[in-house]
Amino acid sequence: MKAVRLHEFGGPEVLRYEDVPDPRPRKDQVLIRVKACAMNHLDIWVRKGLPGVNLPHILGSDIAGEIVEVGEYITGFKAGQRVLLAPMHFCNRCAKCVAGLQNQCREFTVLGNGVDGGDCELIAVPAVNVIPIPDSLDFKQAASVPLVFLTAWHMLVGRAGIRQGQTVLVLGAGSGVGIAAIQIARLFHARVITTAGDEKKLEKARALGADYGINHYQQKISQEVRKITDKEGVDIVVEHVGAATWDESMKSLKPGGTIVTCGATTGPNAAFDLRFVYSRQLSFLGSYMGTMGELHEVLQQVFAGRLKPVVDRVFPLKDARAAHEYLEKSQMFGKIVMNP
């Protein structure tokens, strides 16, 4: 099969489009022909070098395609079925996994990170990862859903416990997590404030359900939040930007408010005054991916049309370098998808 692999870490130039042996599925696995694989910033971080990644390595976490072959130990699936894959690897037998807390498994990792991913023509995965999709969802849309919608659902529902009528600040309206979080917050009838670097992205965010938009290059986020909320602040901040926005995120919270963070795109080091944290009784929550139960919950909303994936641009797999260069410019609104 054809695949894009890393043989060394570095810039987009290290990506190689090449022939590799077809995967040979075990009796407890399903072989999938990849029809679409969506990109995430994780692809850039792994490409540049993360601990625990063995080379050569195939990137790609968000996969949709058709079943080619079903292992003899597996029932309930058949060749030709249209599916998406849960974008994670876990042991499925430890105490955390059997309790439905797969993202706390010691073996937990994301497809394309600790294990090979979907930037290829064929991939073999355990049956638990395989989820049928409705005909209403095409492959590029399906591939645009799993990682970011699961992440945003776990952040807002699983960790922050969003409630009807709250006010939520979503950073990075054009990002995959931002697009998902805006829609999920609106699903819970929350008031949504979001940020972006240009007016076009803010217009698109409003079309998704955001009530207010802040241009973070021209306006100070916390000051605008105070104006919008009549100096009250927000209940929840959806953080994934990191060092560049952490201080503004803190200042945007009302007393007793919560920051829930799933990433650090602009850097991992965030400094703050502990007196501000305890005197205003703030909560800082970490969030990493989500559980299989949460993935099925959010997919029900997607399949019903209440949450909608947004595709920005599609590249052929052989143009993976160009796709990585485009992602690094951060000009997209929605997901970048590659088709084998």
VEXTOR-78844 format. One record per atom (N, C-alpha, C): residue in three letters; x, y, z. Coordinates in steps of 0.02 Angstrom, whole numbers, padded with zeros to 5 digits, always signed. Example, Ala and Ser with C-alpha at 12.3 -4.5 7.8 and 13.67 -1.06 7.14 Angstrom:
ALA+00660-00284+00390/ALA+00615-00225+00390/ALA+00660-00165+00390/SER+00642-00112+00354/SER+00684-00053+00357/SER+00645+00002+00394/
END
This chain:
MET+00042-00060+00000/MET+00000+00000+00000/MET+00044+00062+00000/LYS+00014+00119-00015/LYS+00047+00183-00010/LYS+00035+00212+00060/ALA+00086+00245+00087/ALA+00081+00277+00152/ALA+00129+00336+00155/VAL+00114+00382+00199/VAL+00160+00437+00214/VAL+00193+00420+00281/ARG+00260+00416+00281/ARG+00296+00395+00342/ARG+00351+00445+00360/LEU+00366+00445+00424/LEU+00424+00481+00450/LEU+00481+00432+00460/HIS+00540+00448+00434/HIS+00600+00410+00450/HIS+00647+00450+00495/GLU+00631+00514+00503/GLU+00667+00559+00548/GLU+00619+00616+00566/PHE+00635+00651+00619/PHE+00593+00707+00641/PHE+00617+00771+00608/GLY+00569+00818+00599/GLY+00588+00882+00569/GLY+00529+00918+00537/GLY+00544+00956+00485/GLY+00493+00995+00451/GLY+00453+00952+00402/PRO+00410+00983+00363/PRO+00369+00946+00315/PRO+00410+00905+00265/GLU+00472+00926+00254/GLU+00515+00891+00205/GLU+00532+00820+00226/VAL+00522+00801+00290/VAL+00539+00733+00312/VAL+00484+00683+00295/LEU+00425+00707+00273/LEU+00370+00662+00256/LEU+00385+00626+00190/ARG+00380+00560+00190/ARG+00394+00521+00130/ARG+00331+00482+00109/TYR+00311+00493+00047/TYR+00256+00455+00017/TYR+00286+00395-00017/GLU+00272+00334+00009/GLU+00309+00276-00013/GLU+00267+00212-00008/ASP+00294+00159-00037/ASP+00262+00093-00032/ASP+00284+00059+00032/VAL+00235+00031+00068/VAL+00249-00008+00128/VAL+00207-00072+00125/PRO+00227-00124+00162/PRO+00187-00186+00160/PRO+00116-00175+00186/ASP+00069-00209+00155/ASP+00000-00206+00180/ASP-00003-00235+00251/PRO-00044-00205+00294/PRO-00053-00234+00361/PRO-00088-00302+00357/ARG-00069-00348+00402/ARG-00101-00414+00405/ARG-00141-00417+00469/PRO-00207-00410+00465/PRO-00248-00407+00526/PRO-00248-00473+00565/ARG-00249-00466+00631/ARG-00257-00525+00675/ARG-00330-00548+00672/LYS-00343-00605+00704/LYS-00411-00632+00704/LYS-00459-00589+00744/ASP-00432-00545+00787/ASP-00476-00501+00827/ASP-00474-00430+00801/GLN-00454-00421+00738/GLN-00450-00354+00709/GLN-00493-00347+00646/VAL-00504-00285+00628/VAL-00540-00267+00567/VAL-00493-00229+00521/LEU-00492-00247+00458/LEU-00450-00212+00410/LEU-00492-00159+00374/ILE-00468-00097+00375/ILE-00504-00040+00348/ILE-00467-00011+00288/ARG-00504+00002+00233/ARG-00475+00041+00179/ARG-00489+00115+00193/VAL-00436+00153+00204/VAL-00443+00223+00223/VAL-00467+00264+00163/LYS-00522+00300+00173/LYS-00549+00344+00122/LYS-00534+00418+00137/ALA-00524+00433+00201/ALA-00508+00502+00221/ALA-00474+00501+00289/CYS-00426+00545+00298/CYS-00392+00552+00362/CYS-00382+00627+00375/ALA-00413+00651+00429/ALA-00409+00723+00446/ALA-00347+00737+00488/MET-00322+00798+00481/MET-00261+00818+00516/MET-00277+00853+00582/ASN-00228+00851+00628/ASN-00231+00886+00691/ASN-00162+00915+00705/HIS-00159+00963+00751/HIS-00094+00990+00770/HIS-00048+00936+00797/LEU-00078+00882+00824/LEU-00037+00826+00847/LEU+00009+00800+00792/ASP-00015+00801+00730/ASP+00027+00778+00674/ASP+00092+00818+00670/ILE+00086+00883+00681/ILE+00145+00927+00678/ILE+00192+00912+00735/TRP+00164+00904+00796/TRP+00207+00892+00854/TRP+00243+00825+00848/VAL+00208+00774+00825/VAL+00241+00709+00817/VAL+00294+00713+00762/ARG+00278+00747+00708/ARG+00327+00754+00654/ARG+00390+00789+00677/LYS+00383+00837+00721/LYS+00441+00874+00746/LYS+00480+00835+00799/GLY+00446+00785+00830/GLY+00479+00743+00878/GLY+00447+00742+00946/LEU+00415+00685+00963/LEU+00387+00675+01030/LEU+00417+00611+01059/PRO+00424+00607+01125/PRO+00451+00546+01156/PRO+00405+00486+01142/GLY+00435+00427+01135/GLY+00396+00366+01128/GLY+00373+00350+01058/VAL+00393+00390+01009/VAL+00373+00376+00939/VAL+00429+00338+00905/ASN+00413+00277+00883/ASN+00462+00235+00850/ASN+00461+00248+00774/LEU+00519+00255+00745/LEU+00525+00266+00673/LEU+00541+00202+00636/PRO+00518+00194+00573/PRO+00474+00239+00537/PRO+00403+00239+00566/HIS+00368+00294+00555/HIS+00303+00305+00588/HIS+00253+00335+00539/ILE+00190+00313+00546/ILE+00134+00339+00505/ILE+00091+00384+00549/LEU+00082+00446+00529/LEU+00040+00494+00565/LEU-00034+00483+00548/GLY-00077+00522+00581/GLY-00148+00523+00563/GLY-00193+00491+00616/SER-00235+00532+00648/SER-00277+00508+00703/SER-00350+00498+00683/ASP-00374+00538+00636/ASP-00446+00539+00621/ASP-00460+00504+00555/ILE-00490+00445+00559/ILE-00494+00401+00501/ILE-00566+00380+00486/ALA-00583+00382+00422/ALA-00647+00355+00399/ALA-00634+00314+00336/GLY-00673+00261+00327/GLY-00662+00218+00269/GLY-00712+00161+00266/GLU-00692+00108+00230/GLU-00735+00049+00221/GLU-00700-00013+00247/ILE-00741-00058+00275/ILE-00713-00122+00299/ILE-00695-00165+00239/VAL-00633-00192+00241/VAL-00609-00237+00189/VAL-00615-00309+00212/GLU-00597-00321+00275/GLU-00593-00390+00301/GLU-00608-00389+00375/VAL-00642-00441+00399/VAL-00660-00447+00470/VAL-00629-00510+00498/GLY-00593-00503+00554/GLY-00562-00561+00586/GLY-00613-00612+00608/GLU-00594-00675+00611/GLU-00642-00729+00624/GLU-00671-00727+00695/TYR-00638-00693+00741/TYR-00664-00687+00810/TYR-00717-00632+00816/ILE-00731-00596+00763/ILE-00772-00536+00767/ILE-00840-00548+00733/THR-00893-00524+00766/THR-00960-00526+00736/THR-00987-00455+00734/GLY-01039-00444+00693/GLY-01072-00380+00692/GLY-01046-00332+00639/PHE-00993-00351+00604/PHE-00967-00309+00550/PHE-00962-00350+00487/LYS-00962-00316+00429/LYS-00955-00351+00366/LYS-00917-00308+00317/ALA-00888-00340+00268/ALA-00850-00305+00217/ALA-00895-00255+00180/GLY-00867-00196+00166/GLY-00904-00145+00130/GLY-00938-00094+00175/GLN-00943-00107+00241/GLN-00974-00059+00285/GLN-00934+00006+00289/ARG-00970+00062+00291/ARG-00939+00128+00299/ARG-00931+00143+00373/VAL-00871+00161+00393/VAL-00856+00168+00465/VAL-00809+00227+00477/LEU-00807+00249+00540/LEU-00753+00291+00564/LEU-00719+00254+00621/LEU-00660+00276+00640/LEU-00622+00242+00693/LEU-00616+00287+00754/ALA-00627+00258+00813/ALA-00610+00292+00875/ALA-00535+00306+00873/PRO-00514+00369+00882/PRO-00444+00388+00869/PRO-00396+00372+00926/MET-00404+00314+00957/MET-00362+00300+01016/MET-00346+00225+01022/HIS-00294+00213+01060/HIS-00271+00145+01074/HIS-00272+00136+01150/PHE-00299+00080+01174/PHE-00301+00065+01245/PHE-00302-00011+01253/CYS-00287-00037+01313/CYS-00280-00109+01321/CYS-00347-00146+01321/ASN-00400-00113+01344/ASN-00468-00140+01346/ASN-00476-00197+01397/ARG-00431-00201+01445/ARG-00437-00254+01496/ARG-00418-00232+01567/CYS-00385-00174+01574/CYS-00366-00152+01641/CYS-00427-00125+01679/ALA-00417-00108+01743/ALA-00473-00084+01785/ALA-00503-00020+01756/LYS-00461+00025+01730/LYS-00486+00087+01701/LYS-00527+00074+01639/CYS-00502+00030+01595/CYS-00538+00016+01533/CYS-00606-00016+01546/VAL-00608-00066+01590/VAL-00672-00100+01602/VAL-00720-00056+01641/ALA-00694-00002+01673/ALA-00737+00047+01706/ALA-00761+00101+01657/GLY-00740+00095+01593/GLY-00760+00144+01543/GLY-00719+00207+01544/LEU-00659+00204+01574/LEU-00615+00262+01578/LEU-00553+00249+01535/GLN-00564+00236+01471/GLN-00510+00215+01427/GLN-00454+00267+01423/ASN-00470+00331+01429/ASN-00419+00382+01423/ASN-00375+00388+01485/GLN-00388+00345+01536/GLN-00344+00341+01594/GLN-00304+00275+01595/CYS-00312+00235+01542/CYS-00274+00172+01536/CYS-00199+00187+01531/ARG-00158+00145+01561/ARG-00085+00155+01558/ARG-00059+00149+01487/GLU-00093+00111+01445/GLU-00072+00103+01376/GLU-00104+00153+01329/PHE-00144+00199+01356/PHE-00182+00244+01313/PHE-00135+00288+01271/THR-00151+00292+01208/THR-00118+00339+01163/THR-00166+00354+01106/VAL-00148+00403+01066/VAL-00189+00423+01010/VAL-00162+00391+00946/LEU-00206+00368+00902/LEU-00184+00342+00838/LEU-00141+00395+00803/GLY-00085+00373+00775/GLY-00040+00420+00742/GLY+00011+00450+00789/ASN+00005+00434+00855/ASN+00054+00459+00903/ASN+00096+00400+00928/GLY+00072+00364+00979/GLY+00110+00308+01004/GLY+00106+00246+00961/VAL+00057+00243+00917/VAL+00049+00188+00869/VAL+00038+00219+00799/ASP+00048+00178+00747/ASP+00038+00203+00679/ASP-00034+00226+00668/GLY-00042+00276+00626/GLY-00107+00305+00612/GLY-00132+00292+00542/GLY-00171+00339+00515/GLY-00210+00328+00455/GLY-00187+00363+00392/ASP-00126+00391+00391/ASP-00101+00422+00330/ASP-00075+00368+00283/CYS-00121+00324+00262/CYS-00104+00265+00222/CYS-00168+00239+00189/GLU-00161+00185+00152/GLU-00219+00158+00116/GLU-00256+00104+00156/LEU-00222+00070+00202/LEU-00253+00016+00241/LEU-00229+00020+00313/ILE-00275+00005+00361/ILE-00256+00002+00431/ILE-00296-00053+00466/ALA-00263-00090+00509/ALA-00295-00144+00548/ALA-00303-00120+00620/VAL-00364-00126+00647/VAL-00379-00102+00714/VAL-00425-00151+00751/PRO-00426-00149+00818/PRO-00474-00190+00856/PRO-00546-00170+00840/ALA-00591-00218+00846/ALA-00661-00205+00829/ALA-00691-00150+00872/VAL-00667-00141+00934/VAL-00695-00090+00978/VAL-00686-00020+00950/ASN-00637-00010+00906/ASN-00624+00055+00876/ASN-00669+00071+00817/VAL-00706+00022+00792/VAL-00742+00029+00729/VAL-00815+00049+00742/ILE-00836+00105+00712/ILE-00903+00131+00723/ILE-00936+00145+00655/PRO-00991+00111+00639/PRO-01026+00124+00576/PRO-01052+00196+00572/ILE-01053+00223+00511/ILE-01077+00291+00501/ILE-01137+00291+00454/PRO-01182+00340+00461/PRO-01241+00343+00417/PRO-01222+00368+00347/ASP-01264+00353+00299/ASP-01252+00375+00230/ASP-01252+00451+00223/SER-01283+00485+00270/SER-01287+00558+00267/SER-01219+00592+00279/LEU-01171+00553+00304/LEU-01105+00580+00320/LEU-01055+00553+00270/ASP-01024+00598+00230/ASP-00974+00573+00183/ASP-00908+00561+00220/PHE-00860+00530+00186/PHE-00799+00509+00221/PHE-00759+00568+00247/LYS-00754+00622+00209/LYS-00714+00679+00233/LYS-00747+00712+00293/GLN-00813+00714+00295/GLN-00848+00740+00354/GLN-00838+00694+00414/ALA-00845+00629+00402/ALA-00837+00580+00456/ALA-00768+00583+00487/ALA-00717+00591+00444/ALA-00648+00595+00469/ALA-00636+00660+00508/SER-00678+00710+00498/SER-00670+00774+00532/SER-00701+00776+00601/VAL-00731+00720+00622/VAL-00769+00720+00685/VAL-00729+00694+00745/PRO-00699+00634+00743/PRO-00685+00598+00805/PRO-00643+00635+00857/LEU-00582+00653+00841/LEU-00537+00680+00893/LEU-00563+00745+00922/VAL-00582+00792+00879/VAL-00599+00859+00906/VAL-00668+00860+00940/PHE-00716+00823+00913/PHE-00782+00823+00946/PHE-00780+00783+01011/LEU-00742+00729+01013/LEU-00733+00692+01076/LEU-00697+00736+01127/THR-00644+00769+01106/THR-00606+00812+01151/THR-00650+00867+01180/ALA-00687+00902+01137/ALA-00729+00957+01160/ALA-00786+00933+01205/TRP-00815+00874+01189/TRP-00869+00846+01230/TRP-00842+00828+01300/HIS-00784+00796+01302/HIS-00754+00777+01366/HIS-00738+00840+01407/MET-00713+00892+01374/MET-00696+00954+01409/MET-00758+00986+01440/LEU-00810+00996+01399/LEU-00868+01033+01422/LEU-00917+00992+01464/VAL-00928+00930+01442/VAL-00978+00888+01476/VAL-00947+00845+01530/GLY-00894+00808+01512/GLY-00863+00762+01559/GLY-00824+00796+01615/ARG-00788+00849+01599/ARG-00745+00881+01649/ARG-00777+00943+01679/ALA-00798+00991+01638/ALA-00824+01054+01664/ALA-00897+01051+01686/GLY-00933+00998+01666/GLY-01003+00990+01687/GLY-01047+01048+01666/ILE-01043+01066+01602/ILE-01081+01123+01577/ILE-01155+01117+01593/ARG-01185+01174+01610/ARG-01257+01175+01627/ARG-01292+01228+01584/GLN-01355+01217+01573/GLN-01396+01262+01533/GLN-01392+01333+01561/GLY-01383+01382+01516/GLY-01384+01452+01537/GLY-01317+01480+01557/GLN-01265+01439+01559/GLN-01198+01465+01576/GLN-01169+01504+01517/THR-01116+01542+01532/THR-01080+01578+01480/THR-01012+01545+01471/VAL-00995+01530+01408/VAL-00934+01494+01392/VAL-00891+01535+01344/LEU-00827+01540+01359/LEU-00779+01572+01315/LEU-00739+01516+01280/VAL-00744+01515+01213/VAL-00709+01464+01173/VAL-00652+01499+01135/LEU-00591+01481+01150/LEU-00534+01510+01115/LEU-00522+01475+01048/GLY-00501+01513+00998/GLY-00483+01483+00934/GLY-00543+01457+00896/ALA-00586+01502+00873/ALA-00648+01481+00839/ALA-00635+01440+00777/GLY-00580+01451+00743/GLY-00567+01416+00679/GLY-00537+01348+00687/SER-00516+01330+00748/SER-00485+01265+00760/SER-00538+01210+00763/GLY-00516+01148+00756/GLY-00563+01092+00761/GLY-00597+01089+00828/VAL-00559+01096+00882/VAL-00588+01095+00950/VAL-00634+01155+00960/GLY-00614+01214+00935/GLY-00655+01273+00941/GLY-00722+01266+00906/ILE-00721+01240+00845/ILE-00783+01230+00806/ILE-00829+01181+00842/ALA-00801+01128+00869/ALA-00841+01079+00906/ALA-00868+01108+00970/ALA-00827+01144+01007/ALA-00847+01171+01072/ALA-00902+01223+01066/ILE-00898+01266+01014/ILE-00951+01315+01003/ILE-01019+01279+00996/GLN-01020+01228+00954/GLN-01083+01193+00941/GLN-01108+01154+01002/ILE-01062+01123+01039/ILE-01082+01085+01098/ILE-01110+01132+01152/ALA-01077+01189+01161/ALA-01102+01238+01210/ALA-01172+01262+01191/ARG-01184+01274+01127/ARG-01250+01295+01105/ARG-01301+01239+01114/LEU-01280+01177+01105/LEU-01324+01120+01116/LEU-01351+01121+01188/PHE-01311+01146+01234/PHE-01331+01152+01305/PHE-01361+01221+01321/HIS-01379+01258+01268/HIS-01411+01323+01275/HIS-01368+01372+01316/ALA-01302+01366+01308/ALA-01257+01413+01340/ALA-01248+01475+01296/ARG-01228+01530+01327/ARG-01209+01589+01289/ARG-01135+01581+01271/VAL-01118+01592+01208/VAL-01050+01576+01184/VAL-01014+01639+01160/ILE-00955+01650+01189/ILE-00909+01702+01165/ILE-00849+01665+01136/THR-00825+01686+01078/THR-00769+01652+01048/THR-00718+01702+01021/THR-00658+01677+01006/THR-00604+01720+00981/THR-00576+01693+00916/ALA-00550+01739+00875/ALA-00516+01720+00813/ALA-00472+01778+00792/GLY-00430+01765+00741/GLY-00382+01816+00720/GLY-00405+01859+00663/ASP-00464+01846+00634/ASP-00490+01889+00581/ASP-00566+01886+00579/GLU-00595+01935+00546/GLU-00668+01942+00546/GLU-00703+01886+00508/LYS-00671+01859+00456/LYS-00703+01805+00418/LYS-00714+01744+00462/LYS-00664+01728+00503/LYS-00672+01671+00549/LYS-00726+01685+00600/LEU-00729+01747+00624/LEU-00781+01764+00673/LEU-00851+01760+00643/GLU-00858+01780+00580/GLU-00922+01773+00546/GLU-00944+01700+00542/LYS-00896+01657+00524/LYS-00912+01585+00519/LYS-00929+01557+00588/ALA-00895+01582+00639/ALA-00909+01558+00707/ALA-00979+01578+00729/ARG-01000+01638+00711/ARG-01069+01660+00727/ARG-01120+01616+00691/ALA-01103+01597+00630/ALA-01149+01554+00592/ALA-01156+01486+00625/LEU-01105+01464+00663/LEU-01108+01401+00699/LEU-01146+01406+00765/GLY-01159+01468+00787/GLY-01196+01477+00849/GLY-01165+01522+00901/ALA-01104+01548+00888/ALA-01073+01593+00936/ALA-01113+01657+00941/ASP-01123+01682+01002/ASP-01161+01744+01012/ASP-01118+01806+01004/TYR-01054+01800+01022/TYR-01008+01857+01019/TYR-00940+01834+00993/GLY-00906+01879+00957/GLY-00839+01863+00932/GLY-00789+01916+00953/ILE-00729+01895+00970/ILE-00675+01940+00990/ILE-00616+01928+00944/ASN-00591+01982+00912/ASN-00531+01977+00870/ASN-00471+01983+00916/HIS-00437+01928+00930/HIS-00384+01929+00980/HIS-00321+01966+00958/TYR-00317+01985+00894/TYR-00261+02026+00873/TYR-00274+02101+00881/GLN-00337+02118+00885/GLN-00356+02189+00890/GLN-00388+02207+00957/GLN-00410+02158+00995/GLN-00444+02171+01058/GLN-00414+02129+01114/LYS-00418+02153+01174/LYS-00395+02115+01233/LYS-00452+02071+01256/ILE-00440+02006+01257/ILE-00495+01958+01269/ILE-00532+01972+01334/SER-00496+01979+01390/SER-00529+01986+01455/SER-00569+02051+01459/GLN-00543+02105+01428/GLN-00581+02168+01429/GLN-00646+02162+01391/GLU-00644+02128+01333/GLU-00704+02119+01294/GLU-00754+02074+01329/VAL-00728+02022+01362/VAL-00772+01977+01400/VAL-00808+02016+01455/ARG-00772+02060+01489/ARG-00802+02100+01543/ARG-00858+02145+01515/LYS-00846+02173+01456/LYS-00897+02216+01425/LYS-00959+02175+01408/ILE-00948+02118+01377/ILE-01003+02075+01354/ILE-01045+02050+01413/THR-01011+02033+01468/THR-01045+02001+01525/THR-01063+02052+01580/ASP-01057+02117+01565/ASP-01071+02169+01615/ASP-01028+02159+01677/LYS-00964+02147+01665/LYS-00911+02139+01715/LYS-00915+02074+01756/GLU-00961+02030+01737/GLU-00970+01969+01777/GLU-00917+01916+01762/GLY-00899+01907+01699/GLY-00853+01854+01679/GLY-00891+01792+01656/VAL-00854+01742+01634/VAL-00884+01681+01607/VAL-00879+01623+01657/ASP-00922+01575+01647/ASP-00922+01515+01690/ASP-00866+01467+01671/ILE-00854+01459+01605/ILE-00806+01410+01580/ILE-00765+01440+01524/VAL-00700+01428+01526/VAL-00656+01444+01469/VAL-00631+01379+01439/VAL-00641+01370+01375/VAL-00614+01312+01339/VAL-00545+01332+01313/GLU-00493+01306+01345/GLU-00423+01325+01331/GLU-00387+01269+01294/HIS-00352+01288+01241/HIS-00308+01241+01207/HIS-00250+01278+01175/VAL-00246+01343+01189/VAL-00194+01385+01159/VAL-00130+01385+01200/GLY-00137+01391+01267/GLY-00079+01385+01310/GLY-00051+01452+01333/ALA+00015+01459+01330/ALA+00050+01515+01360/ALA+00024+01583+01336/ALA+00008+01589+01272/ALA-00011+01654+01243/ALA-00076+01681+01271/THR-00120+01637+01295/THR-00187+01659+01316/THR-00204+01644+01389/TRP-00161+01609+01424/TRP-00179+01585+01491/TRP-00199+01641+01538/ASP-00160+01695+01539/ASP-00175+01751+01584/ASP-00242+01782+01568/GLU-00256+01791+01503/GLU-00320+01819+01481/GLU-00378+01772+01498/SER-00365+01707+01493/SER-00417+01658+01511/SER-00435+01664+01584/MET-00384+01669+01627/MET-00396+01676+01699/MET-00436+01739+01714/LYS-00416+01794+01684/LYS-00448+01858+01698/LYS-00520+01861+01671/SER-00537+01815+01625/SER-00604+01814+01596/SER-00655+01776+01639/LEU-00631+01740+01690/LEU-00675+01699+01731/LEU-00712+01739+01783/LYS-00774+01720+01796/LYS-00810+01746+01854/LYS-00785+01710+01917/PRO-00798+01736+01977/PRO-00780+01699+02037/PRO-00812+01630+02036/GLY-00772+01579+02052/GLY-00797+01510+02049/GLY-00796+01480+01980/GLY-00767+01516+01931/GLY-00766+01491+01862/GLY-00713+01438+01850/THR-00716+01408+01791/THR-00674+01350+01774/THR-00639+01360+01708/ILE-00573+01347+01707/ILE-00536+01339+01645/ILE-00527+01264+01634/VAL-00546+01240+01575/VAL-00533+01171+01558/VAL-00487+01172+01497/THR-00430+01138+01503/THR-00379+01142+01451/THR-00361+01073+01423/CYS-00351+01070+01357/CYS-00333+01007+01325/CYS-00269+01014+01284/GLY-00236+01072+01288/GLY-00177+01079+01246/GLY-00137+01141+01262/ALA-00082+01149+01226/ALA-00037+01205+01238/ALA-00003+01223+01172/THR-00043+01243+01123/THR-00017+01255+01055/THR+00038+01307+01054/THR+00032+01360+01096/THR+00082+01413+01095/THR+00135+01405+01149/GLY+00137+01348+01183/GLY+00187+01337+01235/GLY+00156+01313+01300/PRO+00193+01271+01337/PRO+00164+01237+01396/PRO+00170+01275+01462/ASN+00209+01328+01465/ASN+00223+01360+01530/ASN+00175+01418+01543/ALA+00133+01409+01594/ALA+00085+01461+01613/ALA+00097+01481+01686/ALA+00112+01545+01697/ALA+00125+01570+01764/ALA+00063+01608+01789/PHE+00049+01603+01854/PHE-00008+01640+01881/PHE+00002+01650+01956/ASP-00034+01698+01983/ASP-00032+01716+02053/ASP-00081+01671+02091/LEU-00056+01629+02135/LEU-00098+01583+02172/LEU-00151+01620+02214/ARG-00136+01680+02236/ARG-00185+01718+02276/ARG-00247+01733+02235/PHE-00237+01745+02170/PHE-00294+01757+02125/PHE-00335+01694+02117/VAL-00302+01636+02117/VAL-00337+01572+02109/VAL-00381+01557+02169/TYR-00351+01563+02230/TYR-00391+01542+02288/TYR-00441+01596+02310/SER-00423+01659+02302/SER-00470+01711+02324/SER-00532+01714+02281/ARG-00526+01696+02216/ARG-00584+01695+02172/ARG-00612+01625+02163/GLN-00582+01577+02198/GLN-00606+01508+02200/GLN-00612+01478+02129/LEU-00559+01486+02090/LEU-00559+01462+02021/LEU-00540+01388+02018/SER-00562+01356+01965/SER-00545+01285+01953/SER-00509+01279+01887/PHE-00453+01243+01888/PHE-00416+01227+01827/PHE-00420+01152+01816/LEU-00448+01131+01759/LEU-00458+01061+01744/LEU-00418+01040+01682/GLY-00384+00985+01688/GLY-00351+00955+01630/GLY-00398+00907+01596/SER-00392+00902+01529/SER-00436+00858+01491/SER-00397+00827+01434/TYR-00399+00761+01429/TYR-00361+00727+01376/TYR-00407+00679+01339/MET-00421+00695+01276/MET-00465+00654+01235/MET-00531+00640+01270/GLY-00551+00577+01278/GLY-00614+00560+01311/GLY-00622+00485+01312/THR-00680+00463+01334/THR-00693+00391+01340/THR-00732+00366+01280/MET-00735+00300+01272/MET-00775+00272+01218/MET-00849+00289+01227/GLY-00873+00289+01289/GLY-00942+00307+01302/GLY-00957+00378+01279/GLU-00911+00424+01294/GLU-00920+00493+01273/GLU-00917+00500+01197/LEU-00874+00461+01165/LEU-00871+00463+01091/LEU-00939+00442+01062/HIS-00968+00390+01088/HIS-01033+00368+01062/HIS-01087+00420+01077/GLU-01083+00454+01135/GLU-01132+00507+01151/GLU-01128+00564+01100/VAL-01068+00588+01087/VAL-01062+00645+01042/VAL-01078+00625+00970/LEU-01061+00563+00952/LEU-01077+00540+00884/LEU-01153+00536+00873/GLN-01191+00520+00925/GLN-01264+00521+00918/GLN-01288+00590+00897/GLN-01258+00641+00925/GLN-01277+00710+00908/GLN-01255+00728+00837/VAL-01197+00703+00817/VAL-01172+00715+00748/VAL-01216+00679+00698/PHE-01230+00615+00711/PHE-01270+00575+00664/PHE-01341+00603+00657/ALA-01366+00635+00710/ALA-01433+00664+00708/ALA-01434+00733+00675/GLY-01374+00758+00659/GLY-01369+00823+00625/GLY-01370+00883+00672/ARG-01367+00871+00738/ARG-01367+00927+00785/ARG-01298+00958+00793/LEU-01246+00919+00779/LEU-01177+00944+00778/LEU-01149+00930+00709/LYS-01113+00978+00680/LYS-01091+00971+00610/LYS-01016+00981+00604/PRO-00982+00931+00574/PRO-00910+00941+00559/PRO-00901+00993+00505/VAL-00845+01028+00508/VAL-00829+01079+00458/VAL-00763+01060+00424/VAL-00766+01054+00358/VAL-00706+01037+00319/VAL-00680+01100+00285/ASP-00617+01116+00296/ASP-00588+01175+00265/ASP-00559+01160+00196/ARG-00518+01107+00190/ARG-00483+01094+00128/ARG-00463+01020+00125/VAL-00463+00993+00064/VAL-00445+00923+00053/VAL-00382+00918+00009/PHE-00334+00877+00031/PHE-00273+00864-00007/PHE-00268+00790-00024/PRO-00238+00773-00082/PRO-00220+00703-00093/PRO-00165+00682-00044/LEU-00165+00620-00023/LEU-00114+00596+00025/LEU-00043+00609+00000/LYS-00034+00603-00065/LYS+00034+00613-00093/LYS+00058+00684-00083/ASP+00012+00731-00069/ASP+00030+00801-00057/ASP+00032+00816+00018/ALA+00052+00768+00058/ALA+00053+00776+00131/ALA+00097+00835+00153/ARG+00152+00845+00119/ARG+00196+00901+00138/ARG+00159+00967+00131/ALA+00124+00976+00075/ALA+00086+01038+00065/ALA+00031+01046+00118/ALA-00001+00990+00136/ALA-00053+00992+00188/ALA-00024+01014+00255/HIS+00035+00989+00272/HIS+00068+01008+00335/HIS+00087+01082+00334/GLU+00112+01105+00278/GLU+00130+01176+00272/GLU+00068+01220+00280/TYR+00013+01199+00252/TYR-00049+01237+00257/TYR-00074+01238+00329/LEU-00071+01181+00364/LEU-00093+01178+00433/LEU-00051+01224+00477/GLU+00014+01227+00465/GLU+00058+01268+00507/GLU+00046+01342+00498/LYS+00014+01363+00443/LYS-00002+01433+00433/LYS-00062+01456+00474/SER-00102+01407+00499/SER-00160+01420+00542/SER-00211+01468+00510/GLN-00219+01462+00445/GLN-00268+01504+00410/GLN-00335+01469+00399/MET-00339+01406+00418/MET-00399+01367+00403/MET-00455+01382+00452/PHE-00517+01368+00430/PHE-00574+01366+00474/PHE-00605+01298+00464/GLY-00590+01252+00510/GLY-00613+01183+00503/GLY-00555+01136+00491/LYS-00572+01075+00470/LYS-00523+01022+00466/LYS-00490+01018+00397/ILE-00428+01000+00398/ILE-00390+00984+00337/ILE-00391+00908+00330/VAL-00413+00884+00272/VAL-00422+00811+00262/VAL-00377+00788+00205/MET-00348+00728+00213/MET-00309+00698+00159/MET-00344+00635+00135/ASN-00346+00627+00069/ASN-00376+00568+00038/ASN-00322+00524+00006/PRO-00317+00461+00026/PRO-00268+00416-00006/PRO-00283+00408-00081/
END
